[in-house]
Amino acid sequence: MRSVTAGQVTRSSVHPLTGGTQRRLLHTEDGVVIDALYEPGSGSFQEPAIVIAHGFTGDLERPHVRRVAGVLGRHAPVVTFSFRGHGASGGRSTVGDREVLDLAAAVRWARELGHTRVATVGFSMGGSVVLRHAALYGDGAGAGAGGDGRTDADARTDAVVAVSAPARWYYRGTAPMRRLHWLVTRPMGRAVSRLGLRTRIHHRDWDPVPLSPVEAVPLIAPAPLLIVHGDRDGYFPLDHPRSLAEAAGGAAELWVEPGMGHAEHAADEALLARIGEWATAALGCEEGDASLPATAEA
């Protein structure tokens, strides 16, 4: 295969699902280089894939992201990547806005590798991104999205899991979120983030303000949606997941996890395994279904 261009990889005459782990630089629609990793996984399901969207200040090499990938990889092949401004990826973080383009490039790569069904699983900021991505690239893209909807079928998701996601922007109701806003909005905060957290944050404000997660949720159907939230989340209280579930109008499943805190660090192995089971079931996988798609054309 040749190098990546515009987030895509040229298909090979060799069956794309027969390869092993791959590290690749993807190019987003706006030209940012994204560091991505594909792992075939150890589960019986090989046709579907799971794309993981990490939280703010994470990256694909962080131990908590590797742990998530390891557990979900028992259910299906996994793509992890670092959002812009994080880890080895280029650009600067826009804290949930342009990151939908990063996720789209990763989903597109999973499909280029031969996976015909793709689930996205996002945590915290990544949770908001998977919701907006599903709305903007899904079957209902553009409806109520301010004209920003896209129709790139290769970048769409077939099932969505948002863990510890916010429902609305600019929330400052908890101490951790007030600290995060200081990091994002102050020059000193951005310097601390760059030097101490390996996260480079863009200095510009959103213009225009992107579709919020709670506005995105009604546009996700018919893709299955799972919302997961801990009842001890220190960042976003329970009105956030409940608002998201309500906005879905009965088209989302809500898991409120007793004793769980926030995002990847708080998601234990048992919960991650349940998420992996839900994702593969939502993608239409049956027990013993290890079918592979036909060999891609040259």
matplotlib code that plots the C-alpha trace (Angstrom):
import matplotlib.pyplot as plt

x = [0.0, 1.1, 1.3, -1.8, -3.4, -6.4, -7.0, -7.3, -5.2, -5.1, -6.6, -4.3, -5.0, -4.0, -7.0, -6.8, -7.8, -4.9, -2.3, -1.1, -0.5, 0.0, 1.1, 0.1, 0.0, -3.4, -4.3, -7.5, -9.8, -8.2, -4.6, -3.7, -1.5, -2.9, -0.9, -3.0, -2.5, -4.4, -4.4, -6.2, -7.5, -7.9, -11.7, -13.6, -15.2, -13.0, -15.3, -16.4, -13.9, -13.9, -12.4, -11.4, -11.6, -9.6, -10.2, -8.5, -4.8, -4.7, -3.0, -2.8, 0.3, -1.0, -1.4, -5.1, -5.8, -3.7, -5.7, -9.0, -7.7, -6.5, -10.0, -12.0, -9.5, -10.8, -14.0, -13.0, -10.0, -9.2, -8.0, -6.6, -5.3, -4.1, -6.3, -4.7, -2.5, -2.0, 1.0, 2.7, -0.2, 0.2, -1.9, -3.4, -6.4, -9.6, -11.1, -13.9, -14.5, -12.3, -11.5, -14.5, -12.2, -9.6, -12.2, -13.5, -9.9, -9.6, -13.0, -12.2, -8.9, -10.7, -13.0, -10.0, -8.5, -11.6, -13.9, -17.4, -18.9, -17.4, -18.3, -16.9, -16.2, -15.3, -14.4, -15.0, -14.0, -13.8, -17.4, -18.5, -16.6, -18.2, -21.6, -21.0, -19.2, -22.1, -24.5, -22.4, -21.4, -24.5, -27.5, -29.2, -26.2, -27.0, -30.4, -30.4, -26.6, -26.2, -25.1, -22.0, -23.3, -21.1, -21.9, -18.7, -20.0, -16.6, -16.3, -19.6, -20.1, -22.5, -22.8, -21.8, -20.7, -20.1, -18.6, -18.5, -19.4, -20.7, -24.1, -23.4, -20.4, -18.8, -19.9, -18.1, -20.2, -17.5, -14.0, -12.3, -14.1, -13.1, -9.5, -9.9, -11.3, -8.3, -6.0, -7.8, -8.5, -5.3, -1.9, -0.3, -2.8, -1.9, 1.8, 1.2, -0.8, 1.9, 4.8, 3.2, 0.5, 1.9, -1.2, -1.0, -4.1, -5.2, -5.4, -8.4, -12.0, -14.6, -16.0, -18.6, -19.5, -19.9, -23.0, -23.3, -23.5, -27.1, -28.0, -26.1, -27.8, -31.2, -29.4, -27.6, -30.4, -30.7, -27.2, -27.4, -26.3, -25.1, -24.4, -22.3, -21.7, -20.6, -22.7, -19.5, -18.2, -16.3, -16.5, -20.0, -23.0, -25.8, -27.9, -25.5, -26.1, -29.7, -30.0, -28.3, -30.6, -33.7, -32.6, -32.3, -36.0, -35.8, -33.3, -30.4, -29.5, -28.3, -26.0, -25.5, -22.6, -22.6, -19.4, -17.7, -15.8, -14.7, -13.7, -11.0, -9.3, -12.6, -13.8, -12.8, -12.2, -15.7, -17.4, -15.1, -15.9, -19.6, -19.1, -17.2, -20.1, -22.6, -20.7, -20.3, -24.0, -25.0, -23.0, -25.0, -22.5, -23.8, -21.9, -19.6, -19.8, -16.2, -17.0, -14.7, -15.7, -14.7, -11.2, -10.9, -10.4, -6.9]
y = [0.0, 3.5, 6.3, 8.0, 10.8, 12.8, 10.3, 7.3, 4.3, 2.7, -0.8, -3.7, -6.9, -8.8, -9.4, -6.4, -8.3, -10.7, -8.2, -7.6, -4.4, -1.3, 2.2, 4.9, 8.7, 9.8, 13.1, 14.8, 16.8, 20.0, 18.7, 17.7, 14.7, 12.1, 9.3, 6.1, 2.4, -0.6, -3.9, -7.0, -8.0, -11.4, -11.8, -14.1, -11.1, -9.8, -8.0, -5.2, -2.8, -0.5, 3.0, 4.5, 8.3, 9.2, 12.0, 15.4, 15.1, 11.4, 9.9, 6.4, 5.5, 6.5, 3.5, 4.1, 4.2, 1.1, -0.7, 0.3, -1.0, -4.2, -5.1, -4.0, -5.8, -9.1, -8.4, -6.9, -5.3, -1.9, 1.5, 3.9, 7.4, 10.6, 13.6, 16.7, 18.5, 15.2, 12.9, 12.4, 14.0, 17.4, 20.5, 21.9, 20.7, 22.5, 20.6, 18.8, 21.0, 20.0, 16.7, 15.2, 15.3, 13.3, 10.6, 10.6, 9.9, 7.0, 5.5, 5.9, 4.0, 1.1, 0.8, 0.9, -2.0, -4.0, -3.5, -3.1, -2.3, 0.2, 1.3, 4.4, 4.5, 7.8, 9.0, 12.5, 14.9, 11.9, 11.1, 14.5, 13.9, 10.5, 12.0, 15.0, 12.8, 10.4, 13.2, 15.0, 11.8, 9.7, 8.9, 12.1, 14.3, 17.9, 17.9, 20.7, 20.8, 24.3, 23.2, 21.4, 17.9, 15.6, 12.7, 10.8, 7.2, 5.7, 8.0, 7.1, 5.0, 2.1, 2.2, 4.8, 4.6, 7.8, 7.4, 10.3, 12.8, 16.3, 17.3, 21.0, 23.3, 25.8, 23.8, 25.2, 23.7, 21.5, 22.3, 20.0, 21.7, 25.2, 24.0, 22.7, 26.0, 27.8, 25.4, 26.1, 29.8, 31.3, 31.6, 30.2, 27.3, 26.4, 26.5, 24.2, 21.9, 21.8, 21.3, 19.2, 17.3, 16.9, 18.6, 21.6, 23.7, 26.2, 29.8, 30.7, 30.6, 28.6, 30.5, 29.4, 27.4, 23.8, 21.7, 20.7, 17.0, 17.3, 18.9, 16.2, 13.2, 13.5, 13.2, 9.9, 7.5, 4.9, 4.1, 2.4, 4.7, 3.8, 6.5, 5.4, 7.6, 7.1, 8.3, 9.7, 11.5, 14.6, 16.5, 16.1, 15.3, 13.0, 15.7, 15.4, 11.8, 12.1, 15.1, 13.2, 10.2, 12.4, 14.2, 10.8, 10.4, 6.7, 5.8, 5.5, 3.1, 4.7, 2.9, 4.8, 3.0, 2.9, 4.1, 5.0, 8.2, 9.8, 8.4, 5.8, 5.9, 5.0, 2.4, -1.0, -4.1, -5.5, -2.4, -2.2, -5.9, -5.1, -2.1, -4.4, -6.9, -4.2, -2.8, -6.1, -6.9, -3.5, -4.1, -7.3, -9.9, -13.2, -15.7, -17.7, -15.1, -14.7, -13.9, -11.8, -9.6, -10.5, -9.7, -6.0, -5.1, -4.0]
z = [0.0, -0.7, 1.8, 3.1, 1.1, 2.4, 5.2, 2.8, 1.9, -1.5, -1.4, -2.1, -4.1, -1.0, 1.4, 3.7, 6.9, 6.7, 7.9, 11.4, 13.4, 11.4, 12.4, 9.9, 9.5, 8.2, 6.7, 7.7, 5.3, 6.6, 6.2, 9.7, 10.1, 12.6, 14.2, 14.1, 15.0, 13.8, 15.8, 14.4, 17.8, 19.3, 19.1, 16.8, 14.9, 12.2, 9.8, 12.2, 13.8, 16.8, 16.5, 19.9, 20.5, 23.6, 26.1, 26.3, 27.1, 26.1, 23.0, 21.5, 23.6, 27.0, 29.3, 29.9, 26.2, 25.6, 28.3, 26.7, 23.3, 24.8, 26.3, 23.2, 21.0, 22.5, 20.7, 17.4, 15.6, 17.0, 15.6, 18.0, 17.1, 18.7, 18.2, 16.7, 19.2, 21.2, 21.1, 17.8, 15.8, 14.2, 14.6, 17.8, 19.8, 19.2, 22.2, 20.3, 17.3, 14.3, 16.0, 14.1, 11.0, 12.9, 13.8, 10.2, 8.9, 11.4, 10.5, 6.8, 7.3, 9.1, 6.1, 3.7, 5.6, 4.8, 7.7, 6.4, 9.8, 12.3, 15.8, 17.4, 21.1, 22.7, 26.2, 27.6, 24.9, 22.6, 23.6, 22.4, 19.2, 18.4, 18.9, 16.6, 14.1, 13.9, 13.3, 10.7, 8.8, 9.3, 7.2, 8.6, 8.0, 7.5, 9.0, 11.5, 11.4, 10.1, 6.7, 8.0, 7.2, 5.1, 2.9, 2.9, 3.3, 4.1, 7.1, 8.7, 11.8, 12.2, 16.0, 18.6, 22.3, 24.3, 27.7, 30.2, 27.5, 28.1, 26.8, 26.3, 25.7, 28.2, 31.3, 34.4, 37.1, 38.6, 39.8, 37.3, 34.4, 35.8, 35.8, 32.2, 31.1, 32.6, 30.6, 27.4, 27.6, 29.2, 27.7, 30.9, 30.9, 27.3, 28.2, 31.1, 28.8, 26.2, 28.5, 31.2, 29.5, 25.9, 24.6, 22.3, 22.4, 19.7, 20.9, 18.8, 20.1, 18.2, 15.3, 14.6, 17.8, 16.7, 17.0, 20.7, 21.7, 22.8, 19.5, 17.6, 19.3, 17.5, 14.2, 14.9, 14.3, 12.8, 14.1, 17.5, 20.3, 23.8, 26.5, 29.5, 32.5, 36.1, 39.0, 40.6, 37.6, 38.9, 35.6, 34.3, 36.7, 35.7, 34.1, 31.1, 30.2, 31.0, 28.7, 25.9, 26.3, 26.4, 23.2, 21.5, 21.9, 23.0, 20.3, 22.8, 25.6, 28.8, 31.4, 34.6, 36.3, 40.1, 41.7, 38.4, 38.0, 34.7, 31.4, 30.6, 34.0, 35.7, 33.2, 34.6, 32.6, 33.2, 31.9, 28.8, 28.1, 28.2, 25.9, 23.5, 23.6, 23.0, 20.1, 18.3, 18.9, 17.6, 14.5, 13.8, 14.9, 16.1, 18.3, 16.0, 13.2, 12.0, 8.4, 6.3, 3.4, -0.1, -1.3, -2.2, -5.8, -6.9]

ax = plt.figure().add_subplot(projection="3d")
ax.plot(x, y, z, "-o")
ax.set_aspect("equal")
plt.show()
